[in-house]
Amino acid sequence: MSQTRKLLLEYDTEEVGRLAREKPVEKKALIKAFTDSSDVVRERALIAAIDVADPTIVTDIVKVLEDDTTNVRIAAAQALTFYHQPRTIPDMIRGLKDSSPWVRSHCAAGLSKILTGPIWARIPEESVEKILDDFPDMDDQEINKFLSSIDMKPGAINRFMDWRAKKFDIEIDVTSLVEELEGTPILLSGEIRDSSAVADSTSVSGLSEDVETILSELPDEILSTLPPEDLRRLTPKSARELVQKLKVSLPTTEKKKKKKAVKVRKVTKVKKKTAEPTTKSLIKQLPPEVRESVSDETLSTLSTEELQALLASSAPESVETEEADLPESVIEYDDPRMTEFVEKYGEEKANLLITIPEAMLEGIPEEQIKEMDMETLEGLKQALEPR
């Protein structure tokens, strides 16, 4: 068994991508895996193709859009969306007719990155067929008129006409990929450089004072994993985003204080956390009968915790306090799928997934849903709406 196939079976797609990026022989092995006898290997090979960060690989990816296995075609469409190469436009347009809504969604997202204007996920099938079947025999004026009718922006129309004249056989465009990679700091994987080389942010020349201050919040051992060339590209905003991401993975030594659990029943939406209540606001929330039975002087001496307990004990049965060591907020939903979605994919994705018919989500791997970004999920939702 080849090393590439073994790694793919272990789902170590990042390592496969790294090897293919560094060694031509490993890249050939990855491309060969696109046609492996195992659909699992084919699917994971296409996911690994994204980590190769080499747009030329799209010429091999487009061939897999005809695969018999849905998950393999989904992975192929996802990879094409990442690279958004003009030469793959005809293939992604054909993908809008795929039987899988996930393939259609990815292709729509990829087209939106290149040909701005239309909501490609909602283009009628007859319009897709017209582009594929009729465009070869139509003159430029007719094509321009049709593209305008589906709301393609003028600049996008000009690019499409130019690429069409070249039969989409154009040089691989790496501009957008380079911009994307340069805009995101790259952490070293595996080995960590000598921390003395980057003991703190001030050892890297060319950093602004604001960026240095933000980076100083990170431990030296974390800073030592950040390449100087990436640090120099940071702005205060991107530095703050990077620090916040890294802090999430840092171990914490502080012991979290136990709080009284509040169980909320019959709640259909997840409410965002608000600012800590004040004693004044809590007193206002007390029922009139409680206010009458307790003097203002007594209420003013109560702490926020005591007022919350008093409020909870006097509220309707929908809210009750418990001393058990449970999560701070336990939320139940009318639709049992919502709880499951929140646990698996997070609140933001859950709120979108709950609007998609259950039958359309059946058979879709959880791993695939976790990898989908919000833009792609929005496209999927639009693709499933009645036209």
C-alpha positions in Angstrom: 0.0 0.0 0.0 1.4 3.4 -1.0 2.1 6.0 1.7 -0.5 8.4 0.1 -3.3 5.8 0.2 -2.4 4.8 3.7 -2.6 8.4 4.9 -5.9 9.0 3.1 -7.4 5.9 4.7 -6.3 7.4 8.1 -8.0 10.7 7.0 -4.7 12.6 7.3 -5.5 14.8 4.3 -3.4 17.7 5.5 -0.3 15.6 5.6 -1.1 14.3 2.1 -1.5 17.8 0.9 1.8 18.9 2.5 3.7 16.0 0.9 2.2 16.7 -2.5 3.1 20.4 -2.2 6.7 19.6 -1.5 7.4 16.5 -3.7 6.3 16.1 -7.4 6.2 12.3 -6.9 3.7 12.7 -4.0 1.6 15.0 -6.1 1.4 12.3 -8.8 0.4 9.8 -6.2 -2.4 12.1 -5.0 -3.8 12.6 -8.5 -3.7 8.9 -9.1 -5.9 8.5 -5.9 -8.6 10.5 -7.7 -9.4 7.3 -9.6 -8.8 4.8 -6.8 -11.1 1.8 -6.5 -12.3 3.0 -3.1 -14.8 5.9 -3.1 -13.5 6.8 0.4 -10.0 7.2 -0.9 -11.2 9.3 -3.9 -13.2 11.6 -1.7 -10.4 12.2 0.7 -7.9 12.7 -2.0 -10.0 15.5 -3.4 -10.2 17.1 0.0 -6.4 16.8 0.3 -6.1 18.5 -3.1 -7.1 21.8 -1.4 -4.1 21.6 0.9 -1.8 21.3 -2.1 -2.4 25.0 -2.8 -1.5 24.5 -6.5 -4.2 25.7 -8.9 -2.8 23.5 -11.8 -4.4 20.5 -10.1 -7.9 21.6 -11.2 -7.3 20.1 -14.6 -7.4 16.7 -12.9 -10.1 17.6 -10.4 -12.7 18.5 -13.1 -12.5 14.9 -14.5 -13.9 13.6 -11.2 -17.1 15.7 -11.4 -18.5 12.8 -13.4 -17.8 10.2 -10.7 -20.7 7.8 -9.8 -20.4 8.4 -6.1 -22.1 11.5 -4.8 -19.7 12.3 -2.0 -16.8 12.1 -4.4 -18.5 14.7 -6.7 -19.2 16.9 -3.7 -15.5 16.9 -2.7 -14.5 17.6 -6.3 -16.9 20.6 -6.5 -15.6 21.8 -3.1 -12.0 21.8 -4.4 -13.0 23.6 -7.6 -14.8 26.2 -5.5 -11.6 26.8 -3.4 -9.4 27.3 -6.4 -12.0 29.4 -8.5 -10.1 29.1 -11.8 -11.7 30.6 -14.9 -10.9 27.4 -16.9 -13.2 25.4 -14.7 -16.3 27.7 -15.4 -17.9 25.3 -18.0 -17.4 22.4 -15.6 -19.0 24.3 -12.7 -21.9 25.4 -14.9 -22.6 21.7 -15.7 -22.3 21.0 -12.0 -25.4 23.2 -11.5 -27.4 20.3 -13.1 -26.0 17.7 -10.7 -28.5 15.5 -8.9 -26.9 16.4 -5.5 -27.8 19.7 -4.0 -24.4 19.8 -2.3 -22.6 19.6 -5.7 -24.9 22.3 -7.1 -24.3 24.5 -4.0 -20.5 24.2 -4.2 -20.5 24.9 -8.0 -22.8 27.9 -7.4 -20.5 29.3 -4.8 -17.5 28.8 -7.1 -19.2 30.6 -10.0 -20.2 33.5 -7.7 -16.5 34.1 -6.9 -15.6 34.4 -10.6 -18.7 35.7 -12.3 -20.3 38.1 -10.0 -23.9 39.2 -10.0 -26.3 36.3 -10.4 -27.3 34.1 -7.5 -26.1 31.0 -9.3 -27.8 28.7 -6.9 -31.1 30.0 -8.1 -30.5 30.1 -11.9 -33.3 28.2 -13.6 -32.3 24.9 -15.2 -33.4 26.1 -18.6 -31.0 29.0 -18.3 -28.2 26.6 -17.4 -29.0 24.5 -20.4 -29.1 27.6 -22.6 -25.5 28.5 -21.6 -24.3 25.0 -22.1 -26.2 24.1 -25.3 -27.0 27.4 -27.1 -24.0 29.6 -26.4 -21.7 27.9 -29.0 -24.1 29.0 -31.8 -25.1 32.4 -30.4 -23.3 35.7 -31.4 -21.7 37.9 -28.8 -24.6 40.4 -28.8 -27.1 37.7 -28.0 -24.9 36.3 -25.2 -24.3 39.7 -23.7 -28.1 40.3 -23.6 -28.8 36.9 -22.0 -26.0 37.3 -19.4 -27.4 40.8 -18.5 -30.9 39.2 -18.1 -29.6 36.9 -15.4 -28.0 39.9 -13.6 -24.4 39.2 -14.3 -22.4 42.4 -13.7 -20.8 44.2 -16.7 -17.3 43.5 -15.7 -18.1 39.8 -15.2 -19.7 39.7 -18.7 -16.6 41.2 -20.2 -14.4 38.6 -18.5 -16.7 35.8 -19.5 -16.7 36.9 -23.2 -12.9 37.2 -23.2 -12.4 33.7 -21.6 -15.1 32.2 -23.9 -13.2 33.5 -27.0 -10.2 31.6 -25.7 -12.4 28.5 -25.1 -11.5 28.9 -21.4 -8.1 27.4 -22.3 -6.1 30.1 -20.4 -3.2 30.1 -18.1 -3.8 29.1 -14.5 -4.6 32.2 -12.4 -2.8 32.1 -9.1 -3.5 35.8 -8.2 -6.5 35.2 -5.9 -4.9 32.1 -4.3 -1.7 34.1 -3.5 -3.8 36.9 -2.0 -5.8 34.4 0.1 -2.6 32.7 1.4 -0.8 35.9 2.1 -3.7 37.3 4.0 -3.8 34.6 6.5 -0.8 33.9 8.9 0.6 30.4 8.4 1.5 28.5 11.6 4.4 26.1 11.3 3.3 22.5 11.7 5.5 19.9 13.3 8.8 21.4 14.4 9.1 24.6 16.4 11.9 26.9 15.7 14.4 28.0 18.3 12.4 30.3 20.6 15.4 32.6 20.9 14.9 33.5 17.3 11.5 34.9 18.1 11.6 35.4 21.8 9.0 38.1 21.5 7.4 40.2 18.9 9.9 43.0 19.2 12.6 40.7 17.7 10.8 41.0 14.3 11.5 44.2 12.5 8.8 46.1 10.6 6.0 45.6 13.1 3.8 48.5 14.2 3.6 49.3 17.8 -0.1 48.2 17.9 0.7 44.8 16.4 3.6 44.3 18.9 1.3 45.1 21.8 -1.3 42.7 20.7 1.1 39.9 20.0 2.7 40.4 23.4 -0.4 38.7 24.9 0.8 35.4 23.5 3.4 33.1 25.3 6.9 33.0 23.9 6.5 29.4 22.9 3.5 30.3 20.7 5.2 33.3 19.2 8.1 31.1 18.2 5.9 29.2 15.8 4.9 32.3 13.8 7.2 32.9 10.8 8.5 36.5 10.8 7.3 37.0 7.2 3.7 36.3 8.3 4.0 38.6 11.3 5.1 41.5 9.1 1.9 41.2 7.1 -0.3 41.6 10.2 -2.5 44.6 10.8 -3.9 45.4 14.2 -7.2 43.8 13.2 -5.7 40.6 11.8 -3.3 40.4 14.7 -6.2 40.5 17.2 -8.0 37.8 15.2 -4.9 35.6 15.3 -4.4 36.1 19.0 -8.0 35.3 19.8 -7.8 32.1 17.7 -4.6 31.0 19.4 -5.9 31.7 22.9 -8.7 29.3 22.4 -6.2 26.4 22.2 -4.2 27.5 25.2 -4.7 25.5 28.5 -6.2 27.5 31.3 -5.1 27.1 34.9 -8.0 29.1 36.4 -10.7 27.1 38.1 -14.1 28.1 36.8 -16.5 29.1 39.5 -19.7 27.0 39.8 -22.8 28.9 39.0 -26.4 28.2 39.7 -28.0 26.5 36.7 -31.0 28.0 35.1 -33.2 25.6 33.2 -35.3 27.1 30.5 -38.2 25.2 29.1 -40.2 25.7 25.9 -37.6 27.9 24.3 -37.4 27.8 20.5 -34.5 30.1 19.9 -31.1 30.4 21.3 -30.8 33.8 22.9 -27.4 35.5 22.8 -25.8 36.3 26.1 -26.3 39.9 27.3 -24.5 42.1 29.7 -24.6 41.2 33.4 -27.8 42.5 35.0 -27.6 45.3 37.6 -29.4 45.3 40.9 -31.7 48.1 39.6 -32.7 46.2 36.5 -33.4 43.0 38.6 -35.6 44.9 41.1 -37.7 46.2 38.2 -38.3 42.7 37.0 -39.7 41.5 40.3 -43.5 40.9 40.3 -45.6 43.7 42.0 -46.6 41.3 44.8 -43.0 40.7 45.7 -42.2 44.4 45.6 -45.0 45.1 48.0 -44.0 42.4 50.4 -40.3 43.4 50.6 -39.3 47.0 51.5 -37.1 49.1 49.2 -34.5 49.3 51.9 -34.2 45.5 52.1 -34.1 45.2 48.3 -31.3 47.7 48.1 -29.1 45.6 50.4 -29.4 42.4 48.3 -26.7 41.3 45.9 -27.3 40.6 42.2 -27.1 36.8 43.0 -29.7 37.1 45.7 -32.0 39.2 43.5 -31.7 36.6 40.7 -32.6 33.9 43.1 -35.6 35.9 44.4 -36.6 36.6 40.8 -36.3 33.0 39.8 -38.4 31.8 42.8 -41.2 34.2 42.1 -41.2 33.7 38.3 -43.7 31.5 36.4 -43.1 27.7 36.3 -41.3 28.1 33.1 -38.1 29.1 35.0 -36.7 27.3 38.0 -33.4 27.3 39.8 -31.4 24.2 40.6 -28.3 23.8 42.7 -27.1 20.8 40.6 -23.7 21.2 39.0 -25.1 21.5 35.5 -24.2 23.7 32.5 -25.0 27.4 33.0 -27.9 27.2 30.5 -29.7 24.1 29.3 -32.0 24.8 26.4 -34.7 22.5 25.0 -36.2 23.0 21.6 -39.6 22.2 20.0 -37.7 20.6 17.1 -35.4 17.9 18.5 -33.1 18.3 15.5 -32.1 21.8 16.7 -30.4 20.5 19.8 -28.5 17.9 17.8 -27.4 20.5 15.2 -26.2 22.9 17.9 -24.1 20.2 19.5 -22.6 19.0 16.3 -22.2 22.2 14.2 -22.6 25.2 16.4 -25.4 27.7 16.8 -24.9 29.6 13.5 -25.0 26.5 11.3 -27.8 25.0 13.3 -30.1 28.0 12.7 -29.5 27.5 8.9 -29.7 23.7 8.8 -33.0 23.6 10.7 -34.6 25.4 7.7 -33.5 22.7 5.3 -36.0 19.8 4.8 -34.9 16.8 6.8 -35.2 14.5 3.8 -32.6 16.6 1.9 -30.1 16.2 4.8 -30.4 12.4 5.0 -27.3 10.6 3.9 -25.1 13.7 3.9 -22.0 12.9 6.0 -21.5 14.9 9.2 -17.9 15.6 8.2 -19.1 17.2 5.0 -21.5 19.5 6.9 -18.8 20.5 9.3 -16.5 21.5 6.4 -19.1 23.5 4.6 -18.8 27.3 5.2 -21.9 29.5 5.8 -21.8 30.9 2.2 -22.1 27.4 0.8 -24.8 26.5 3.2 -26.7 29.6 2.2 -26.3 28.6 -1.4 -27.6 25.1 -0.6 -30.7 26.5 1.1 -31.4 28.8 -1.9 -31.0 25.8 -4.3 -33.6 23.9 -2.4 -36.2 26.7 -2.3 -39.0 26.5 -4.9 -38.2 28.3 -8.0 
